C-alpha cells in the first residue's frame, strides 16, 4: 500500500530525512525493492525525483525433511502410508524435490508395497 507525506526542510539546512519502516519476517525470498518518489516541489527543482530502497533478504535457504510413518497392513486391500514433508522455514519460491521408494526389509518383489517415484 502506498503512503505519502510532506518533507519540510528548514531554511539554512542542507536536507532532511524520510524514514520508511521495513517489516522483518522469517520467509526466504529474493531481495525486494520499493521506491520513494518526490513530487510537487516548492522553492526547489527536482534533480532526482526517485529513491530506490532495497530490502535484502536475511533468511536462510530452507532445508527439507521427511517424517517417518507406521502403517498397519491389514488383511486385504491397500492402506496409504502418508509421509509428511516439511520445510525449516517458508519461502516465496517454489520448492521441488524428487522422491523414490527403495526396498529395505519390505520389498516390492514380495508385494509388501507399491513402488513410487516422482517429482
Jmol script that loads the backbone (N, CA, C; Angstrom):
load data "model"
ATOM      1  N   UNK A   1       0.847  -1.164   0.000  1.00  0.00           N
ATOM      2  CA  UNK A   1       0.000   0.000   0.000  1.00  0.00           C
ATOM      3  C   UNK A   1       0.899   1.235   0.000  1.00  0.00           C
ATOM      4  N   UNK A   2       0.617   2.148  -0.878  1.00  0.00           N
ATOM      5  CA  UNK A   2       1.398   3.381  -0.960  1.00  0.00           C
ATOM      6  C   UNK A   2       1.028   4.320   0.185  1.00  0.00           C
ATOM      7  N   UNK A   3       2.002   5.089   0.589  1.00  0.00           N
ATOM      8  CA  UNK A   3       1.779   6.110   1.618  1.00  0.00           C
ATOM      9  C   UNK A   3       2.458   7.383   1.147  1.00  0.00           C
ATOM     10  N   UNK A   4       2.023   8.498   1.683  1.00  0.00           N
ATOM     11  CA  UNK A   4       2.626   9.759   1.272  1.00  0.00           C
ATOM     12  C   UNK A   4       2.693  10.705   2.457  1.00  0.00           C
ATOM     13  N   UNK A   5       3.443  11.747   2.268  1.00  0.00           N
ATOM     14  CA  UNK A   5       3.598  12.761   3.296  1.00  0.00           C
ATOM     15  C   UNK A   5       4.320  13.951   2.710  1.00  0.00           C
ATOM     16  N   UNK A   6       4.664  14.900   3.547  1.00  0.00           N
ATOM     17  CA  UNK A   6       5.388  16.095   3.123  1.00  0.00           C
ATOM     18  C   UNK A   6       6.637  16.223   3.964  1.00  0.00           C
ATOM     19  N   UNK A   7       7.761  16.398   3.297  1.00  0.00           N
ATOM     20  CA  UNK A   7       9.032  16.651   3.976  1.00  0.00           C
ATOM     21  C   UNK A   7       9.278  18.153   3.938  1.00  0.00           C
ATOM     22  N   UNK A   8       9.485  18.749   5.087  1.00  0.00           N
ATOM     23  CA  UNK A   8       9.830  20.168   5.165  1.00  0.00           C
ATOM     24  C   UNK A   8      11.285  20.279   5.583  1.00  0.00           C
ATOM     25  N   UNK A   9      12.058  21.024   4.805  1.00  0.00           N
ATOM     26  CA  UNK A   9      13.472  21.236   5.104  1.00  0.00           C
ATOM     27  C   UNK A   9      13.622  22.673   5.588  1.00  0.00           C
ATOM     28  N   UNK A  10      14.054  22.854   6.831  1.00  0.00           N
ATOM     29  CA  UNK A  10      14.153  24.209   7.387  1.00  0.00           C
ATOM     30  C   UNK A  10      15.174  25.059   6.612  1.00  0.00           C
ATOM     31  N   UNK A  11      14.999  26.385   6.639  1.00  0.00           N
ATOM     32  CA  UNK A  11      15.970  27.274   5.995  1.00  0.00           C
ATOM     33  C   UNK A  11      17.373  27.056   6.572  1.00  0.00           C
ATOM     34  N   UNK A  12      18.371  27.261   5.733  1.00  0.00           N
ATOM     35  CA  UNK A  12      19.784  27.210   6.103  1.00  0.00           C
ATOM     36  C   UNK A  12      20.246  25.822   6.565  1.00  0.00           C
ATOM     37  N   UNK A  13      19.523  24.765   6.095  1.00  0.00           N
ATOM     38  CA  UNK A  13      19.968  23.388   6.324  1.00  0.00           C
ATOM     39  C   UNK A  13      20.131  22.724   4.967  1.00  0.00           C
ATOM     40  N   UNK A  14      20.890  21.644   4.917  1.00  0.00           N
ATOM     41  CA  UNK A  14      21.212  21.039   3.628  1.00  0.00           C
ATOM     42  C   UNK A  14      20.312  19.869   3.244  1.00  0.00           C
ATOM     43  N   UNK A  15      19.364  19.500   4.049  1.00  0.00           N
ATOM     44  CA  UNK A  15      18.483  18.397   3.668  1.00  0.00           C
ATOM     45  C   UNK A  15      17.656  17.891   4.821  1.00  0.00           C
ATOM     46  N   UNK A  16      16.946  16.815   4.570  1.00  0.00           N
ATOM     47  CA  UNK A  16      16.098  16.181   5.575  1.00  0.00           C
ATOM     48  C   UNK A  16      16.081  14.678   5.338  1.00  0.00           C
ATOM     49  N   UNK A  17      15.318  13.976   6.132  1.00  0.00           N
ATOM     50  CA  UNK A  17      15.261  12.522   6.030  1.00  0.00           C
ATOM     51  C   UNK A  17      13.819  12.053   5.953  1.00  0.00           C
ATOM     52  N   UNK A  18      13.615  11.011   5.177  1.00  0.00           N
ATOM     53  CA  UNK A  18      12.332  10.317   5.097  1.00  0.00           C
ATOM     54  C   UNK A  18      12.594   8.903   5.611  1.00  0.00           C
ATOM     55  N   UNK A  19      11.868   8.493   6.618  1.00  0.00           N
ATOM     56  CA  UNK A  19      12.053   7.169   7.205  1.00  0.00           C
ATOM     57  C   UNK A  19      10.944   6.240   6.742  1.00  0.00           C
ATOM     58  N   UNK A  20      11.330   5.079   6.246  1.00  0.00           N
ATOM     59  CA  UNK A  20      10.385   4.033   5.855  1.00  0.00           C
ATOM     60  C   UNK A  20      10.714   2.805   6.695  1.00  0.00           C
ATOM     61  N   UNK A  21       9.732   2.294   7.415  1.00  0.00           N
ATOM     62  CA  UNK A  21       9.950   1.108   8.242  1.00  0.00           C
ATOM     63  C   UNK A  21       9.861  -0.140   7.367  1.00  0.00           C
ATOM     64  N   UNK A  22      10.812  -1.042   7.551  1.00  0.00           N
ATOM     65  CA  UNK A  22      10.845  -2.310   6.818  1.00  0.00           C
ATOM     66  C   UNK A  22      10.474  -3.412   7.804  1.00  0.00           C
ATOM     67  N   UNK A  23       9.475  -4.190   7.452  1.00  0.00           N
ATOM     68  CA  UNK A  23       8.993  -5.260   8.322  1.00  0.00           C
ATOM     69  C   UNK A  23       9.842  -6.513   8.180  1.00  0.00           C
ATOM     70  N   UNK A  24      10.250  -7.082   9.297  1.00  0.00           N
ATOM     71  CA  UNK A  24      11.004  -8.320   9.299  1.00  0.00           C
ATOM     72  C   UNK A  24      10.097  -9.527   9.143  1.00  0.00           C
ATOM     73  N   UNK A  25      10.663 -10.611   8.633  1.00  0.00           N
ATOM     74  CA  UNK A  25       9.947 -11.878   8.549  1.00  0.00           C
ATOM     75  C   UNK A  25      10.960 -13.016   8.554  1.00  0.00           C
ATOM     76  N   UNK A  26      10.481 -14.230   8.529  1.00  0.00           N
ATOM     77  CA  UNK A  26      11.375 -15.392   8.510  1.00  0.00           C
ATOM     78  C   UNK A  26      11.218 -16.185   7.225  1.00  0.00           C
ATOM     79  N   UNK A  27      10.660 -15.564   6.198  1.00  0.00           N
ATOM     80  CA  UNK A  27      10.414 -16.232   4.925  1.00  0.00           C
ATOM     81  C   UNK A  27      11.592 -16.008   3.981  1.00  0.00           C
ATOM     82  N   UNK A  28      12.106 -17.087   3.398  1.00  0.00           N
ATOM     83  CA  UNK A  28      13.172 -16.978   2.401  1.00  0.00           C
ATOM     84  C   UNK A  28      12.559 -16.395   1.138  1.00  0.00           C
ATOM     85  N   UNK A  29      13.134 -15.315   0.669  1.00  0.00           N
ATOM     86  CA  UNK A  29      12.640 -14.633  -0.524  1.00  0.00           C
ATOM     87  C   UNK A  29      13.791 -13.903  -1.183  1.00  0.00           C
ATOM     88  N   UNK A  30      13.601 -13.528  -2.412  1.00  0.00           N
ATOM     89  CA  UNK A  30      14.619 -12.738  -3.085  1.00  0.00           C
ATOM     90  C   UNK A  30      14.648 -11.327  -2.524  1.00  0.00           C
ATOM     91  N   UNK A  31      15.718 -10.587  -2.829  1.00  0.00           N
ATOM     92  CA  UNK A  31      15.772  -9.186  -2.438  1.00  0.00           C
ATOM     93  C   UNK A  31      14.610  -8.459  -3.113  1.00  0.00           C
ATOM     94  N   UNK A  32      14.050  -7.477  -2.417  1.00  0.00           N
ATOM     95  CA  UNK A  32      12.885  -6.760  -2.921  1.00  0.00           C
ATOM     96  C   UNK A  32      13.161  -5.267  -2.915  1.00  0.00           C
ATOM     97  N   UNK A  33      12.539  -4.548  -3.841  1.00  0.00           N
ATOM     98  CA  UNK A  33      12.751  -3.101  -3.915  1.00  0.00           C
ATOM     99  C   UNK A  33      11.434  -2.349  -3.803  1.00  0.00           C
ATOM    100  N   UNK A  34      11.545  -1.115  -3.369  1.00  0.00           N
ATOM    101  CA  UNK A  34      10.424  -0.182  -3.368  1.00  0.00           C
ATOM    102  C   UNK A  34      10.997   1.189  -3.693  1.00  0.00           C
ATOM    103  N   UNK A  35      10.133   2.117  -4.028  1.00  0.00           N
ATOM    104  CA  UNK A  35      10.597   3.463  -4.367  1.00  0.00           C
ATOM    105  C   UNK A  35       9.984   4.499  -3.439  1.00  0.00           C
ATOM    106  N   UNK A  36      10.697   5.600  -3.290  1.00  0.00           N
ATOM    107  CA  UNK A  36      10.171   6.809  -2.659  1.00  0.00           C
ATOM    108  C   UNK A  36      10.255   7.887  -3.733  1.00  0.00           C
ATOM    109  N   UNK A  37       9.115   8.399  -4.094  1.00  0.00           N
ATOM    110  CA  UNK A  37       9.031   9.379  -5.173  1.00  0.00           C
ATOM    111  C   UNK A  37       8.781  10.767  -4.614  1.00  0.00           C
ATOM    112  N   UNK A  38       9.551  11.745  -5.083  1.00  0.00           N
ATOM    113  CA  UNK A  38       9.356  13.144  -4.702  1.00  0.00           C
ATOM    114  C   UNK A  38       8.492  13.824  -5.761  1.00  0.00           C
ATOM    115  N   UNK A  39       7.602  14.703  -5.308  1.00  0.00           N
ATOM    116  CA  UNK A  39       6.745  15.434  -6.248  1.00  0.00           C
ATOM    117  C   UNK A  39       6.312  16.755  -5.620  1.00  0.00           C
ATOM    118  N   UNK A  40       5.747  17.593  -6.424  1.00  0.00           N
ATOM    119  CA  UNK A  40       5.210  18.889  -6.002  1.00  0.00           C
ATOM    120  C   UNK A  40       6.226  19.731  -5.210  1.00  0.00           C
ATOM    121  N   UNK A  41       7.398  19.986  -5.772  1.00  0.00           N
ATOM    122  CA  UNK A  41       8.406  20.767  -5.048  1.00  0.00           C
ATOM    123  C   UNK A  41       7.979  22.231  -4.907  1.00  0.00           C
ATOM    124  N   UNK A  42       8.364  22.815  -3.790  1.00  0.00           N
ATOM    125  CA  UNK A  42       8.125  24.249  -3.569  1.00  0.00           C
ATOM    126  C   UNK A  42       9.464  24.907  -3.276  1.00  0.00           C
ATOM    127  N   UNK A  43       9.815  25.921  -4.038  1.00  0.00           N
ATOM    128  CA  UNK A  43      11.047  26.692  -3.892  1.00  0.00           C
ATOM    129  C   UNK A  43      12.300  25.869  -4.201  1.00  0.00           C
ATOM    130  N   UNK A  44      12.156  24.850  -5.034  1.00  0.00           N
ATOM    131  CA  UNK A  44      13.279  23.981  -5.406  1.00  0.00           C
ATOM    132  C   UNK A  44      12.907  23.251  -6.695  1.00  0.00           C
ATOM    133  N   UNK A  45      13.899  22.795  -7.457  1.00  0.00           N
ATOM    134  CA  UNK A  45      13.630  21.961  -8.631  1.00  0.00           C
ATOM    135  C   UNK A  45      14.039  20.521  -8.312  1.00  0.00           C
ATOM    136  N   UNK A  46      13.406  19.581  -8.970  1.00  0.00           N
ATOM    137  CA  UNK A  46      13.714  18.169  -8.762  1.00  0.00           C
ATOM    138  C   UNK A  46      14.871  17.747  -9.668  1.00  0.00           C
ATOM    139  N   UNK A  47      15.968  17.335  -9.089  1.00  0.00           N
ATOM    140  CA  UNK A  47      17.096  16.828  -9.869  1.00  0.00           C
ATOM    141  C   UNK A  47      17.000  15.308  -9.996  1.00  0.00           C
ATOM    142  N   UNK A  48      16.662  14.630  -8.934  1.00  0.00           N
ATOM    143  CA  UNK A  48      16.468  13.178  -8.924  1.00  0.00           C
ATOM    144  C   UNK A  48      15.236  12.945  -8.066  1.00  0.00           C
ATOM    145  N   UNK A  49      14.126  12.580  -8.701  1.00  0.00           N
ATOM    146  CA  UNK A  49      12.844  12.531  -8.002  1.00  0.00           C
ATOM    147  C   UNK A  49      12.495  11.154  -7.462  1.00  0.00           C
ATOM    148  N   UNK A  50      13.413  10.191  -7.562  1.00  0.00           N
ATOM    149  CA  UNK A  50      13.072   8.858  -7.077  1.00  0.00           C
ATOM    150  C   UNK A  50      14.258   8.199  -6.384  1.00  0.00           C
ATOM    151  N   UNK A  51      14.004   7.711  -5.187  1.00  0.00           N
ATOM    152  CA  UNK A  51      14.988   6.907  -4.465  1.00  0.00           C
ATOM    153  C   UNK A  51      14.513   5.464  -4.446  1.00  0.00           C
ATOM    154  N   UNK A  52      15.429   4.531  -4.591  1.00  0.00           N
ATOM    155  CA  UNK A  52      15.084   3.113  -4.576  1.00  0.00           C
ATOM    156  C   UNK A  52      15.603   2.507  -3.286  1.00  0.00           C
ATOM    157  N   UNK A  53      14.716   1.854  -2.550  1.00  0.00           N
ATOM    158  CA  UNK A  53      15.089   1.129  -1.343  1.00  0.00           C
ATOM    159  C   UNK A  53      15.139  -0.357  -1.659  1.00  0.00           C
ATOM    160  N   UNK A  54      16.176  -1.034  -1.212  1.00  0.00           N
ATOM    161  CA  UNK A  54      16.299  -2.470  -1.416  1.00  0.00           C
ATOM    162  C   UNK A  54      16.241  -3.169  -0.071  1.00  0.00           C
ATOM    163  N   UNK A  55      15.316  -4.100   0.059  1.00  0.00           N
ATOM    164  CA  UNK A  55      15.201  -4.929   1.256  1.00  0.00           C
ATOM    165  C   UNK A  55      15.964  -6.214   0.954  1.00  0.00           C
ATOM    166  N   UNK A  56      17.087  -6.379   1.631  1.00  0.00           N
ATOM    167  CA  UNK A  56      17.949  -7.534   1.396  1.00  0.00           C
ATOM    168  C   UNK A  56      17.501  -8.692   2.283  1.00  0.00           C
ATOM    169  N   UNK A  57      17.206  -9.826   1.658  1.00  0.00           N
ATOM    170  CA  UNK A  57      16.771 -10.998   2.411  1.00  0.00           C
ATOM    171  C   UNK A  57      17.875 -11.454   3.351  1.00  0.00           C
ATOM    172  N   UNK A  58      17.503 -11.781   4.586  1.00  0.00           N
ATOM    173  CA  UNK A  58      18.484 -12.280   5.546  1.00  0.00           C
ATOM    174  C   UNK A  58      18.098 -13.658   6.082  1.00  0.00           C
ATOM    175  N   UNK A  59      17.143 -14.306   5.424  1.00  0.00           N
ATOM    176  CA  UNK A  59      16.676 -15.602   5.888  1.00  0.00           C
ATOM    177  C   UNK A  59      17.348 -16.725   5.108  1.00  0.00           C
ATOM    178  N   UNK A  60      17.707 -17.767   5.805  1.00  0.00           N
ATOM    179  CA  UNK A  60      18.434 -18.888   5.215  1.00  0.00           C
ATOM    180  C   UNK A  60      17.565 -19.645   4.219  1.00  0.00           C
ATOM    181  N   UNK A  61      18.230 -20.247   3.241  1.00  0.00           N
ATOM    182  CA  UNK A  61      17.541 -21.153   2.346  1.00  0.00           C
ATOM    183  C   UNK A  61      17.001 -22.291   3.200  1.00  0.00           C
ATOM    184  N   UNK A  62      15.719 -22.609   3.050  1.00  0.00           N
ATOM    185  CA  UNK A  62      15.153 -23.637   3.919  1.00  0.00           C
ATOM    186  C   UNK A  62      15.736 -25.018   3.638  1.00  0.00           C
ATOM    187  N   UNK A  63      15.676 -25.854   4.650  1.00  0.00           N
ATOM    188  CA  UNK A  63      16.016 -27.261   4.463  1.00  0.00           C
ATOM    189  C   UNK A  63      14.707 -28.042   4.442  1.00  0.00           C
ATOM    190  N   UNK A  64      14.754 -29.237   3.896  1.00  0.00           N
ATOM    191  CA  UNK A  64      13.556 -30.054   3.760  1.00  0.00           C
ATOM    192  C   UNK A  64      13.771 -31.368   4.489  1.00  0.00           C
ATOM    193  N   UNK A  65      12.732 -31.842   5.152  1.00  0.00           N
ATOM    194  CA  UNK A  65      12.813 -33.090   5.914  1.00  0.00           C
ATOM    195  C   UNK A  65      11.570 -33.921   5.658  1.00  0.00           C
ATOM    196  N   UNK A  66      11.729 -35.221   5.752  1.00  0.00           N
ATOM    197  CA  UNK A  66      10.596 -36.131   5.635  1.00  0.00           C
ATOM    198  C   UNK A  66      10.469 -36.911   6.931  1.00  0.00           C
ATOM    199  N   UNK A  67       9.242 -37.052   7.402  1.00  0.00           N
ATOM    200  CA  UNK A  67       8.988 -37.783   8.633  1.00  0.00           C
ATOM    201  C   UNK A  67       8.805 -39.273   8.377  1.00  0.00           C
ATOM    202  N   UNK A  68       8.898 -40.038   9.432  1.00  0.00           N
ATOM    203  CA  UNK A  68       8.664 -41.477   9.367  1.00  0.00           C
ATOM    204  C   UNK A  68       7.169 -41.741   9.543  1.00  0.00           C
ATOM    205  N   UNK A  69       6.733 -42.939   9.143  1.00  0.00           N
ATOM    206  CA  UNK A  69       5.334 -43.317   9.283  1.00  0.00           C
ATOM    207  C   UNK A  69       5.247 -44.811   9.584  1.00  0.00           C
ATOM    208  N   UNK A  70       4.298 -45.179  10.427  1.00  0.00           N
ATOM    209  CA  UNK A  70       3.984 -46.583  10.703  1.00  0.00           C
ATOM    210  C   UNK A  70       2.601 -46.869  10.155  1.00  0.00           C
ATOM    211  N   UNK A  71       2.454 -47.998   9.446  1.00  0.00           N
ATOM    212  CA  UNK A  71       1.180 -48.359   8.838  1.00  0.00           C
ATOM    213  C   UNK A  71       0.865 -49.806   9.186  1.00  0.00           C
ATOM    214  N   UNK A  72      -0.345 -50.047   9.642  1.00  0.00           N
ATOM    215  CA  UNK A  72      -0.811 -51.421   9.839  1.00  0.00           C
ATOM    216  C   UNK A  72      -1.286 -51.928   8.483  1.00  0.00           C
ATOM    217  N   UNK A  73      -0.738 -53.064   8.044  1.00  0.00           N
ATOM    218  CA  UNK A  73      -1.004 -53.521   6.686  1.00  0.00           C
ATOM    219  C   UNK A  73      -2.423 -54.002   6.463  1.00  0.00           C
ATOM    220  N   UNK A  74      -3.079 -54.510   7.482  1.00  0.00           N
ATOM    221  CA  UNK A  74      -4.431 -55.035   7.313  1.00  0.00           C
ATOM    222  C   UNK A  74      -4.427 -56.391   6.641  1.00  0.00           C
ATOM    223  N   UNK A  75      -5.618 -56.959   6.430  1.00  0.00           N
ATOM    224  CA  UNK A  75      -5.748 -58.306   5.866  1.00  0.00           C
ATOM    225  C   UNK A  75      -6.034 -58.307   4.378  1.00  0.00           C
ATOM    226  N   UNK A  76      -6.470 -57.191   3.835  1.00  0.00           N
ATOM    227  CA  UNK A  76      -6.775 -57.121   2.408  1.00  0.00           C
ATOM    228  C   UNK A  76      -6.743 -55.670   1.963  1.00  0.00           C
ATOM    229  N   UNK A  77      -6.602 -55.480   0.659  1.00  0.00           N
ATOM    230  CA  UNK A  77      -6.607 -54.133   0.101  1.00  0.00           C
ATOM    231  C   UNK A  77      -5.324 -53.374   0.417  1.00  0.00           C
ATOM    232  N   UNK A  78      -5.310 -52.120   0.083  1.00  0.00           N
ATOM    233  CA  UNK A  78      -4.134 -51.269   0.268  1.00  0.00           C
ATOM    234  C   UNK A  78      -4.426 -50.205   1.331  1.00  0.00           C
ATOM    235  N   UNK A  79      -3.422 -49.882   2.106  1.00  0.00           N
ATOM    236  CA  UNK A  79      -3.507 -48.825   3.103  1.00  0.00           C
ATOM    237  C   UNK A  79      -2.482 -47.758   2.744  1.00  0.00           C
ATOM    238  N   UNK A  80      -2.878 -46.511   2.790  1.00  0.00           N
ATOM    239  CA  UNK A  80      -1.977 -45.412   2.411  1.00  0.00           C
ATOM    240  C   UNK A  80      -0.977 -45.131   3.525  1.00  0.00           C
ATOM    241  N   UNK A  81       0.285 -45.053   3.150  1.00  0.00           N
ATOM    242  CA  UNK A  81       1.344 -44.576   4.045  1.00  0.00           C
ATOM    243  C   UNK A  81       1.638 -43.143   3.618  1.00  0.00           C
ATOM    244  N   UNK A  82       1.222 -42.190   4.413  1.00  0.00           N
ATOM    245  CA  UNK A  82       1.349 -40.771   4.052  1.00  0.00           C
ATOM    246  C   UNK A  82       2.523 -40.172   4.828  1.00  0.00           C
ATOM    247  N   UNK A  83       3.548 -39.768   4.097  1.00  0.00           N
ATOM    248  CA  UNK A  83       4.740 -39.173   4.685  1.00  0.00           C
ATOM    249  C   UNK A  83       4.589 -37.658   4.663  1.00  0.00           C
ATOM    250  N   UNK A  84       4.882 -37.010   5.773  1.00  0.00           N
ATOM    251  CA  UNK A  84       4.822 -35.556   5.856  1.00  0.00           C
ATOM    252  C   UNK A  84       6.201 -34.983   5.550  1.00  0.00           C
ATOM    253  N   UNK A  85       6.242 -34.052   4.601  1.00  0.00           N
ATOM    254  CA  UNK A  85       7.478 -33.376   4.203  1.00  0.00           C
ATOM    255  C   UNK A  85       7.365 -31.927   4.655  1.00  0.00           C
ATOM    256  N   UNK A  86       8.367 -31.433   5.379  1.00  0.00           N
ATOM    257  CA  UNK A  86       8.292 -30.081   5.930  1.00  0.00           C
ATOM    258  C   UNK A  86       9.521 -29.262   5.570  1.00  0.00           C
ATOM    259  N   UNK A  87       9.308 -27.953   5.483  1.00  0.00           N
ATOM    260  CA  UNK A  87      10.391 -27.001   5.277  1.00  0.00           C
ATOM    261  C   UNK A  87      10.776 -26.393   6.622  1.00  0.00           C
ATOM    262  N   UNK A  88      12.049 -26.078   6.793  1.00  0.00           N
ATOM    263  CA  UNK A  88      12.509 -25.465   8.045  1.00  0.00           C
ATOM    264  C   UNK A  88      11.983 -24.045   8.212  1.00  0.00           C
ATOM    265  N   UNK A  89      11.730 -23.350   7.112  1.00  0.00           N
ATOM    266  CA  UNK A  89      11.099 -22.036   7.133  1.00  0.00           C
ATOM    267  C   UNK A  89      10.444 -21.796   5.780  1.00  0.00           C
ATOM    268  N   UNK A  90       9.395 -20.956   5.743  1.00  0.00           N
ATOM    269  CA  UNK A  90       8.680 -20.713   4.489  1.00  0.00           C
ATOM    270  C   UNK A  90       9.563 -20.003   3.461  1.00  0.00           C
ATOM    271  N   UNK A  91       9.165 -20.113   2.218  1.00  0.00           N
ATOM    272  CA  UNK A  91       9.873 -19.446   1.128  1.00  0.00           C
ATOM    273  C   UNK A  91       8.864 -18.937   0.113  1.00  0.00           C
ATOM    274  N   UNK A  92       9.191 -17.866  -0.584  1.00  0.00           N
ATOM    275  CA  UNK A  92       8.288 -17.388  -1.628  1.00  0.00           C
ATOM    276  C   UNK A  92       8.631 -17.995  -2.978  1.00  0.00           C
ATOM    277  N   UNK A  93       9.548 -18.940  -2.976  1.00  0.00           N
ATOM    278  CA  UNK A  93       9.940 -19.624  -4.200  1.00  0.00           C
ATOM    279  C   UNK A  93       9.369 -21.034  -4.194  1.00  0.00           C
ATOM    280  N   UNK A  94       9.036 -21.541  -5.369  1.00  0.00           N
ATOM    281  CA  UNK A  94       8.523 -22.896  -5.478  1.00  0.00           C
ATOM    282  C   UNK A  94       9.634 -23.880  -5.120  1.00  0.00           C
ATOM    283  N   UNK A  95       9.293 -24.888  -4.343  1.00  0.00           N
ATOM    284  CA  UNK A  95      10.255 -25.905  -3.928  1.00  0.00           C
ATOM    285  C   UNK A  95       9.873 -27.226  -4.579  1.00  0.00           C
ATOM    286  N   UNK A  96      10.824 -27.902  -5.166  1.00  0.00           N
ATOM    287  CA  UNK A  96      10.591 -29.236  -5.701  1.00  0.00           C
ATOM    288  C   UNK A  96      11.662 -30.169  -5.175  1.00  0.00           C
ATOM    289  N   UNK A  97      11.312 -31.423  -5.055  1.00  0.00           N
ATOM    290  CA  UNK A  97      12.260 -32.442  -4.638  1.00  0.00           C
ATOM    291  C   UNK A  97      11.806 -33.762  -5.263  1.00  0.00           C
ATOM    292  N   UNK A  98      12.743 -34.507  -5.811  1.00  0.00           N
ATOM    293  CA  UNK A  98      12.422 -35.816  -6.348  1.00  0.00           C
ATOM    294  C   UNK A  98      12.266 -36.799  -5.200  1.00  0.00           C
ATOM    295  N   UNK A  99      11.478 -37.838  -5.412  1.00  0.00           N
ATOM    296  CA  UNK A  99      11.333 -38.878  -4.396  1.00  0.00           C
ATOM    297  C   UNK A  99      11.236 -40.234  -5.076  1.00  0.00           C
ATOM    298  N   UNK A 100      11.628 -41.255  -4.367  1.00  0.00           N
ATOM    299  CA  UNK A 100      11.538 -42.626  -4.863  1.00  0.00           C
ATOM    300  C   UNK A 100      11.549 -43.568  -3.675  1.00  0.00           C
ATOM    301  N   UNK A 101      10.776 -44.633  -3.783  1.00  0.00           N
ATOM    302  CA  UNK A 101      10.799 -45.662  -2.753  1.00  0.00           C
ATOM    303  C   UNK A 101      12.002 -46.568  -2.988  1.00  0.00           C
ATOM    304  N   UNK A 102      12.428 -47.239  -1.934  1.00  0.00           N
ATOM    305  CA  UNK A 102      13.545 -48.189  -2.042  1.00  0.00           C
ATOM    306  C   UNK A 102      13.276 -49.341  -1.079  1.00  0.00           C
ATOM    307  N   UNK A 103      13.497 -50.548  -1.563  1.00  0.00           N
ATOM    308  CA  UNK A 103      13.298 -51.731  -0.730  1.00  0.00           C
ATOM    309  C   UNK A 103      14.264 -51.745   0.440  1.00  0.00           C
ATOM    310  N   UNK A 104      13.759 -52.167   1.559  1.00  0.00           N
ATOM    311  CA  UNK A 104      14.568 -52.480   2.745  1.00  0.00           C
ATOM    312  C   UNK A 104      14.108 -53.879   3.136  1.00  0.00           C
ATOM    313  N   UNK A 105      13.567 -54.030   4.351  1.00  0.00           N
ATOM    314  CA  UNK A 105      13.010 -55.329   4.738  1.00  0.00           C
ATOM    315  C   UNK A 105      11.678 -55.576   4.029  1.00  0.00           C
ATOM    316  N   UNK A 106      10.903 -54.526   3.803  1.00  0.00           N
ATOM    317  CA  UNK A 106       9.708 -54.621   2.963  1.00  0.00           C
ATOM    318  C   UNK A 106      10.168 -54.483   1.513  1.00  0.00           C
ATOM    319  N   UNK A 107       9.638 -55.324   0.634  1.00  0.00           N
ATOM    320  CA  UNK A 107      10.070 -55.285  -0.767  1.00  0.00           C
ATOM    321  C   UNK A 107       8.865 -55.276  -1.695  1.00  0.00           C
ATOM    322  N   UNK A 108       9.064 -54.684  -2.843  1.00  0.00           N
ATOM    323  CA  UNK A 108       8.016 -54.706  -3.857  1.00  0.00           C
ATOM    324  C   UNK A 108       7.904 -56.109  -4.450  1.00  0.00           C
ATOM    325  N   UNK A 109       9.020 -56.829  -4.492  1.00  0.00           N
ATOM    326  CA  UNK A 109       9.012 -58.199  -5.016  1.00  0.00           C
ATOM    327  C   UNK A 109       8.127 -59.126  -4.204  1.00  0.00           C
ATOM    328  N   UNK A 110       8.022 -58.901  -2.907  1.00  0.00           N
ATOM    329  CA  UNK A 110       7.149 -59.709  -2.045  1.00  0.00           C
ATOM    330  C   UNK A 110       5.741 -59.131  -1.962  1.00  0.00           C
ATOM    331  N   UNK A 111       5.499 -58.032  -2.662  1.00  0.00           N
ATOM    332  CA  UNK A 111       4.175 -57.422  -2.647  1.00  0.00           C
ATOM    333  C   UNK A 111       3.873 -56.655  -1.377  1.00  0.00           C
ATOM    334  N   UNK A 112       4.930 -56.228  -0.665  1.00  0.00           N
ATOM    335  CA  UNK A 112       4.723 -55.506   0.589  1.00  0.00           C
ATOM    336  C   UNK A 112       4.216 -54.074   0.359  1.00  0.00           C
ATOM    337  N   UNK A 113       4.650 -53.457  -0.698  1.00  0.00           N
ATOM    338  CA  UNK A 113       4.222 -52.103  -1.025  1.00  0.00           C
ATOM    339  C   UNK A 113       4.375 -51.891  -2.520  1.00  0.00           C
ATOM    340  N   UNK A 114       3.817 -50.799  -3.007  1.00  0.00           N
ATOM    341  CA  UNK A 114       3.899 -50.472  -4.440  1.00  0.00           C
ATOM    342  C   UNK A 114       4.972 -49.418  -4.652  1.00  0.00           C
ATOM    343  N   UNK A 115       5.828 -49.672  -5.587  1.00  0.00           N
ATOM    344  CA  UNK A 115       6.918 -48.739  -5.916  1.00  0.00           C
ATOM    345  C   UNK A 115       6.325 -47.387  -6.282  1.00  0.00           C
ATOM    346  N   UNK A 116       7.003 -46.333  -5.861  1.00  0.00           N
ATOM    347  CA  UNK A 116       6.527 -44.967  -6.143  1.00  0.00           C
ATOM    348  C   UNK A 116       7.712 -44.047  -6.348  1.00  0.00           C
ATOM    349  N   UNK A 117       7.648 -43.208  -7.362  1.00  0.00           N
ATOM    350  CA  UNK A 117       8.675 -42.210  -7.626  1.00  0.00           C
ATOM    351  C   UNK A 117       8.019 -41.025  -8.299  1.00  0.00           C
ATOM    352  N   UNK A 118       8.631 -39.875  -8.197  1.00  0.00           N
ATOM    353  CA  UNK A 118       8.066 -38.709  -8.854  1.00  0.00           C
ATOM    354  C   UNK A 118       8.776 -37.446  -8.497  1.00  0.00           C
ATOM    355  N   UNK A 119       8.180 -36.375  -8.926  1.00  0.00           N
ATOM    356  CA  UNK A 119       8.689 -35.030  -8.660  1.00  0.00           C
ATOM    357  C   UNK A 119       7.548 -34.234  -8.126  1.00  0.00           C
TER     358      UNK A 119
END
end "model"
wireframe off; spacefill off
backbone 0.3
color backbone group
